[in-house]
Amino acid sequence: MIETFTPLLVSVFLLLVIGFLCLIVKVDAIRLLMGIEIMFNAANLAFITFSAQQPGFVDPYAQSVVMVTIVLDGAVIAVGLAMIINVFRHYKTIDVRKLRRLKW
């Protein structure tokens, strides 16, 4: 049973690493949102992976929870993109380093 989970857990780990590196390295706000979305997808994949009790069977409750989180993730990303569009219209940049100086 562990042999069937290993590729999925490796995929989850790689997606988390890619999303985390995207958050650390990138300075473009859109790429930061893409990193967050990659991490959301890794969490969904991990939830489905851990809910599989037998090979070939996934708990329908886990599938419904993941579907709800996909909808909520889409809403979060839509709000984030709307904020980025407003920031770009006002400040003419989406570079996080330049926007960071707008704090106190």
PyMOL commands that place a pseudoatom at each C-alpha (Angstrom):
pseudoatom trace, name=CA, resn=MET, resi=1, chain=A, elem=C, hetatm=0, pos=[0.000, 0.000, 0.000]
pseudoatom trace, name=CA, resn=ILE, resi=2, chain=A, elem=C, hetatm=0, pos=[2.911, 2.356, 0.712]
pseudoatom trace, name=CA, resn=GLU, resi=3, chain=A, elem=C, hetatm=0, pos=[4.243, 1.705, -2.788]
pseudoatom trace, name=CA, resn=THR, resi=4, chain=A, elem=C, hetatm=0, pos=[1.119, 3.262, -4.309]
pseudoatom trace, name=CA, resn=PHE, resi=5, chain=A, elem=C, hetatm=0, pos=[1.387, 6.378, -2.152]
pseudoatom trace, name=CA, resn=THR, resi=6, chain=A, elem=C, hetatm=0, pos=[5.062, 7.059, -2.791]
pseudoatom trace, name=CA, resn=PRO, resi=7, chain=A, elem=C, hetatm=0, pos=[4.747, 8.690, -6.255]
pseudoatom trace, name=CA, resn=LEU, resi=8, chain=A, elem=C, hetatm=0, pos=[1.843, 10.803, -5.069]
pseudoatom trace, name=CA, resn=LEU, resi=9, chain=A, elem=C, hetatm=0, pos=[3.664, 11.952, -1.940]
pseudoatom trace, name=CA, resn=VAL, resi=10, chain=A, elem=C, hetatm=0, pos=[6.740, 12.770, -4.010]
pseudoatom trace, name=CA, resn=SER, resi=11, chain=A, elem=C, hetatm=0, pos=[4.492, 14.822, -6.311]
pseudoatom trace, name=CA, resn=VAL, resi=12, chain=A, elem=C, hetatm=0, pos=[3.003, 16.636, -3.321]
pseudoatom trace, name=CA, resn=PHE, resi=13, chain=A, elem=C, hetatm=0, pos=[6.459, 17.388, -1.955]
pseudoatom trace, name=CA, resn=LEU, resi=14, chain=A, elem=C, hetatm=0, pos=[7.712, 18.650, -5.329]
pseudoatom trace, name=CA, resn=LEU, resi=15, chain=A, elem=C, hetatm=0, pos=[4.662, 20.864, -5.784]
pseudoatom trace, name=CA, resn=LEU, resi=16, chain=A, elem=C, hetatm=0, pos=[5.120, 22.310, -2.302]
pseudoatom trace, name=CA, resn=VAL, resi=17, chain=A, elem=C, hetatm=0, pos=[8.803, 22.990, -2.976]
pseudoatom trace, name=CA, resn=ILE, resi=18, chain=A, elem=C, hetatm=0, pos=[8.050, 24.610, -6.338]
pseudoatom trace, name=CA, resn=GLY, resi=19, chain=A, elem=C, hetatm=0, pos=[5.323, 26.785, -4.814]
pseudoatom trace, name=CA, resn=PHE, resi=20, chain=A, elem=C, hetatm=0, pos=[7.499, 27.769, -1.867]
pseudoatom trace, name=CA, resn=LEU, resi=21, chain=A, elem=C, hetatm=0, pos=[10.451, 28.623, -4.117]
pseudoatom trace, name=CA, resn=CYS, resi=22, chain=A, elem=C, hetatm=0, pos=[8.127, 30.639, -6.309]
pseudoatom trace, name=CA, resn=LEU, resi=23, chain=A, elem=C, hetatm=0, pos=[7.081, 32.632, -3.249]
pseudoatom trace, name=CA, resn=ILE, resi=24, chain=A, elem=C, hetatm=0, pos=[10.672, 33.209, -2.154]
pseudoatom trace, name=CA, resn=VAL, resi=25, chain=A, elem=C, hetatm=0, pos=[12.394, 33.934, -5.459]
pseudoatom trace, name=CA, resn=LYS, resi=26, chain=A, elem=C, hetatm=0, pos=[9.835, 35.805, -7.559]
pseudoatom trace, name=CA, resn=VAL, resi=27, chain=A, elem=C, hetatm=0, pos=[9.213, 39.519, -7.228]
pseudoatom trace, name=CA, resn=ASP, resi=28, chain=A, elem=C, hetatm=0, pos=[6.304, 39.727, -9.665]
pseudoatom trace, name=CA, resn=ALA, resi=29, chain=A, elem=C, hetatm=0, pos=[2.928, 39.718, -7.912]
pseudoatom trace, name=CA, resn=ILE, resi=30, chain=A, elem=C, hetatm=0, pos=[1.276, 37.496, -10.526]
pseudoatom trace, name=CA, resn=ARG, resi=31, chain=A, elem=C, hetatm=0, pos=[3.985, 34.872, -10.148]
pseudoatom trace, name=CA, resn=LEU, resi=32, chain=A, elem=C, hetatm=0, pos=[3.511, 35.015, -6.393]
pseudoatom trace, name=CA, resn=LEU, resi=33, chain=A, elem=C, hetatm=0, pos=[-0.164, 34.211, -6.892]
pseudoatom trace, name=CA, resn=MET, resi=34, chain=A, elem=C, hetatm=0, pos=[0.832, 31.339, -9.167]
pseudoatom trace, name=CA, resn=GLY, resi=35, chain=A, elem=C, hetatm=0, pos=[3.076, 29.994, -6.392]
pseudoatom trace, name=CA, resn=ILE, resi=36, chain=A, elem=C, hetatm=0, pos=[0.193, 30.172, -3.940]
pseudoatom trace, name=CA, resn=GLU, resi=37, chain=A, elem=C, hetatm=0, pos=[-2.044, 28.324, -6.386]
pseudoatom trace, name=CA, resn=ILE, resi=38, chain=A, elem=C, hetatm=0, pos=[0.583, 25.597, -6.828]
pseudoatom trace, name=CA, resn=MET, resi=39, chain=A, elem=C, hetatm=0, pos=[0.707, 25.170, -3.065]
pseudoatom trace, name=CA, resn=PHE, resi=40, chain=A, elem=C, hetatm=0, pos=[-3.115, 24.969, -2.915]
pseudoatom trace, name=CA, resn=ASN, resi=41, chain=A, elem=C, hetatm=0, pos=[-3.013, 22.221, -5.540]
pseudoatom trace, name=CA, resn=ALA, resi=42, chain=A, elem=C, hetatm=0, pos=[-0.364, 20.356, -3.555]
pseudoatom trace, name=CA, resn=ALA, resi=43, chain=A, elem=C, hetatm=0, pos=[-2.589, 20.496, -0.472]
pseudoatom trace, name=CA, resn=ASN, resi=44, chain=A, elem=C, hetatm=0, pos=[-5.550, 19.153, -2.455]
pseudoatom trace, name=CA, resn=LEU, resi=45, chain=A, elem=C, hetatm=0, pos=[-3.446, 16.321, -3.877]
pseudoatom trace, name=CA, resn=ALA, resi=46, chain=A, elem=C, hetatm=0, pos=[-2.188, 15.457, -0.394]
pseudoatom trace, name=CA, resn=PHE, resi=47, chain=A, elem=C, hetatm=0, pos=[-5.742, 15.399, 0.951]
pseudoatom trace, name=CA, resn=ILE, resi=48, chain=A, elem=C, hetatm=0, pos=[-6.878, 13.024, -1.799]
pseudoatom trace, name=CA, resn=THR, resi=49, chain=A, elem=C, hetatm=0, pos=[-3.762, 10.884, -1.353]
pseudoatom trace, name=CA, resn=PHE, resi=50, chain=A, elem=C, hetatm=0, pos=[-4.259, 10.457, 2.377]
pseudoatom trace, name=CA, resn=SER, resi=51, chain=A, elem=C, hetatm=0, pos=[-7.971, 9.767, 1.980]
pseudoatom trace, name=CA, resn=ALA, resi=52, chain=A, elem=C, hetatm=0, pos=[-7.383, 6.773, -0.287]
pseudoatom trace, name=CA, resn=GLN, resi=53, chain=A, elem=C, hetatm=0, pos=[-8.011, 3.793, 1.953]
pseudoatom trace, name=CA, resn=GLN, resi=54, chain=A, elem=C, hetatm=0, pos=[-7.660, 1.087, -0.657]
pseudoatom trace, name=CA, resn=PRO, resi=55, chain=A, elem=C, hetatm=0, pos=[-5.992, 1.156, -4.074]
pseudoatom trace, name=CA, resn=GLY, resi=56, chain=A, elem=C, hetatm=0, pos=[-8.489, 2.440, -6.608]
pseudoatom trace, name=CA, resn=PHE, resi=57, chain=A, elem=C, hetatm=0, pos=[-10.935, 3.810, -4.023]
pseudoatom trace, name=CA, resn=VAL, resi=58, chain=A, elem=C, hetatm=0, pos=[-11.099, 7.395, -2.809]
pseudoatom trace, name=CA, resn=ASP, resi=59, chain=A, elem=C, hetatm=0, pos=[-13.448, 8.558, -0.093]
pseudoatom trace, name=CA, resn=PRO, resi=60, chain=A, elem=C, hetatm=0, pos=[-16.291, 10.629, -1.614]
pseudoatom trace, name=CA, resn=TYR, resi=61, chain=A, elem=C, hetatm=0, pos=[-16.185, 12.970, 1.385]
pseudoatom trace, name=CA, resn=ALA, resi=62, chain=A, elem=C, hetatm=0, pos=[-12.577, 13.845, 0.558]
pseudoatom trace, name=CA, resn=GLN, resi=63, chain=A, elem=C, hetatm=0, pos=[-13.511, 14.465, -3.052]
pseudoatom trace, name=CA, resn=SER, resi=64, chain=A, elem=C, hetatm=0, pos=[-16.290, 16.834, -2.034]
pseudoatom trace, name=CA, resn=VAL, resi=65, chain=A, elem=C, hetatm=0, pos=[-13.989, 18.712, 0.343]
pseudoatom trace, name=CA, resn=VAL, resi=66, chain=A, elem=C, hetatm=0, pos=[-11.380, 19.075, -2.413]
pseudoatom trace, name=CA, resn=MET, resi=67, chain=A, elem=C, hetatm=0, pos=[-14.042, 20.342, -4.827]
pseudoatom trace, name=CA, resn=VAL, resi=68, chain=A, elem=C, hetatm=0, pos=[-15.082, 22.996, -2.320]
pseudoatom trace, name=CA, resn=THR, resi=69, chain=A, elem=C, hetatm=0, pos=[-11.457, 24.024, -1.769]
pseudoatom trace, name=CA, resn=ILE, resi=70, chain=A, elem=C, hetatm=0, pos=[-10.913, 24.271, -5.530]
pseudoatom trace, name=CA, resn=VAL, resi=71, chain=A, elem=C, hetatm=0, pos=[-13.840, 26.705, -5.743]
pseudoatom trace, name=CA, resn=LEU, resi=72, chain=A, elem=C, hetatm=0, pos=[-12.539, 28.700, -2.769]
pseudoatom trace, name=CA, resn=ASP, resi=73, chain=A, elem=C, hetatm=0, pos=[-9.019, 28.747, -4.220]
pseudoatom trace, name=CA, resn=GLY, resi=74, chain=A, elem=C, hetatm=0, pos=[-10.429, 30.099, -7.460]
pseudoatom trace, name=CA, resn=ALA, resi=75, chain=A, elem=C, hetatm=0, pos=[-12.201, 32.850, -5.541]
pseudoatom trace, name=CA, resn=VAL, resi=76, chain=A, elem=C, hetatm=0, pos=[-9.018, 33.718, -3.631]
pseudoatom trace, name=CA, resn=ILE, resi=77, chain=A, elem=C, hetatm=0, pos=[-7.005, 33.926, -6.837]
pseudoatom trace, name=CA, resn=ALA, resi=78, chain=A, elem=C, hetatm=0, pos=[-9.713, 36.036, -8.515]
pseudoatom trace, name=CA, resn=VAL, resi=79, chain=A, elem=C, hetatm=0, pos=[-9.659, 38.525, -5.639]
pseudoatom trace, name=CA, resn=GLY, resi=80, chain=A, elem=C, hetatm=0, pos=[-5.854, 38.546, -5.716]
pseudoatom trace, name=CA, resn=LEU, resi=81, chain=A, elem=C, hetatm=0, pos=[-5.817, 39.252, -9.453]
pseudoatom trace, name=CA, resn=ALA, resi=82, chain=A, elem=C, hetatm=0, pos=[-8.357, 42.056, -8.979]
pseudoatom trace, name=CA, resn=MET, resi=83, chain=A, elem=C, hetatm=0, pos=[-6.109, 43.578, -6.321]
pseudoatom trace, name=CA, resn=ILE, resi=84, chain=A, elem=C, hetatm=0, pos=[-3.078, 43.298, -8.607]
pseudoatom trace, name=CA, resn=ILE, resi=85, chain=A, elem=C, hetatm=0, pos=[-4.970, 44.988, -11.448]
pseudoatom trace, name=CA, resn=ASN, resi=86, chain=A, elem=C, hetatm=0, pos=[-5.929, 47.880, -9.145]
pseudoatom trace, name=CA, resn=VAL, resi=87, chain=A, elem=C, hetatm=0, pos=[-2.356, 48.185, -7.872]
pseudoatom trace, name=CA, resn=PHE, resi=88, chain=A, elem=C, hetatm=0, pos=[-1.045, 48.233, -11.427]
pseudoatom trace, name=CA, resn=ARG, resi=89, chain=A, elem=C, hetatm=0, pos=[-3.536, 50.904, -12.463]
pseudoatom trace, name=CA, resn=HIS, resi=90, chain=A, elem=C, hetatm=0, pos=[-2.573, 53.096, -9.537]
pseudoatom trace, name=CA, resn=TYR, resi=91, chain=A, elem=C, hetatm=0, pos=[1.200, 52.570, -9.222]
pseudoatom trace, name=CA, resn=LYS, resi=92, chain=A, elem=C, hetatm=0, pos=[2.059, 51.295, -12.752]
pseudoatom trace, name=CA, resn=THR, resi=93, chain=A, elem=C, hetatm=0, pos=[4.068, 48.373, -11.365]
pseudoatom trace, name=CA, resn=ILE, resi=94, chain=A, elem=C, hetatm=0, pos=[3.493, 44.921, -9.928]
pseudoatom trace, name=CA, resn=ASP, resi=95, chain=A, elem=C, hetatm=0, pos=[7.034, 44.522, -8.636]
pseudoatom trace, name=CA, resn=VAL, resi=96, chain=A, elem=C, hetatm=0, pos=[6.720, 43.573, -4.989]
pseudoatom trace, name=CA, resn=ARG, resi=97, chain=A, elem=C, hetatm=0, pos=[10.047, 45.193, -4.059]
pseudoatom trace, name=CA, resn=LYS, resi=98, chain=A, elem=C, hetatm=0, pos=[8.879, 48.571, -5.352]
pseudoatom trace, name=CA, resn=LEU, resi=99, chain=A, elem=C, hetatm=0, pos=[5.501, 48.217, -3.700]
pseudoatom trace, name=CA, resn=ARG, resi=100, chain=A, elem=C, hetatm=0, pos=[7.044, 47.231, -0.376]
pseudoatom trace, name=CA, resn=ARG, resi=101, chain=A, elem=C, hetatm=0, pos=[8.207, 50.794, 0.208]
pseudoatom trace, name=CA, resn=LEU, resi=102, chain=A, elem=C, hetatm=0, pos=[4.560, 51.876, 0.307]
pseudoatom trace, name=CA, resn=LYS, resi=103, chain=A, elem=C, hetatm=0, pos=[4.303, 50.500, 3.829]
pseudoatom trace, name=CA, resn=TRP, resi=104, chain=A, elem=C, hetatm=0, pos=[4.825, 52.850, 6.735]
for i in range(1, 104): cmd.bond("trace and resi %d" % i, "trace and resi %d" % (i + 1))
show_as sticks, trace
zoom trace
